[in-house]
């Protein structure tokens, strides 16, 4: 696991790399999502969610943002962009 705290020009303040995914901590409302969470084993995904919720974050399932991140078109105003992405 790697911690990226040097995020700039983004709507999230830190990323935690849990290969092959990234946990992103939003600048808004103590929200967290796992980018590509379908790539994690179920027990790893559940453990990550348990840890971030113990730290006071609310997990937002990545599926709420629509199609998988690698295949969808992104545009300004998109909910993922507003909460968890570079601007």
N, C-alpha and C positions, 0 to 999 in steps of 0.2 A: 504494500500500500504506500502510495506517495501522496504528499499533501502539497497542493499548489496554492500558496497564499499571495502570489504576485499577480493576481488577476486585475487587469485595468480595462477601463471603458466597457464595462459589462454590468448586467443587472444581477450578477451573483458575486459574492465576495471570496469564495474559496472553492476549490475542487479537490476531491479526494479520489485518487485513481485506485480502483479496485479492478484490476485487469480482468476482462477486456472492457470494462465500463468506467464511468466517472460519476461520483456522487457530487452534485452541485448544491451549494448552500446559497439560497436567494438572499438578496438585500431586503426583501419585503416579507414581513410577517413570520419570520422563523420557518420558512418553507424549505423543503429539501426534495430533490428528485434524483433518481438514478437513471442516467442517460444510457439507454440500451439494456435496461434491467432484465429483459427476456434472455440475455446472453449469460446471465449468472445462474449457477445452480440454485434451486429453490431454497435450500438451507442457508446458503451464503446470503442471498437476497433478504431472507427473513431476519438473519442476524444483523445485517447492516441497518435495516429498518429499526430493529430493536435498539441498537446503539444510538442512532440519531434521535429517536424519540426519547430516550433516556436523557439526552442532552437538551431537551426542550424544543426540538424541531418537529414540525408536522410533515409527514411524508405525503407527497403528491404523486400518485402512480403515473409513470411516464405514459401509459396508454391513454390517459385523459387528453393528451396533446395530439391525438390522431394517429396517423400511420407512423411506422418506425422512422426515426430521425434521419436515417441515411437515404430514405426514398421520397420524402415529402418536400414540396417546395416551401421555402420560408419567405416570409414577407413581414414588413414592419406592422406592428399591431397584433401579431401572433402571440398567443398566451405564453408559449415557451420562451419566445424572444423577450417578452416583457418581464419575465420572472427569472430566467435561468440562462441567458445567452449574452454574447457580445453585442454591443450596439453600434 
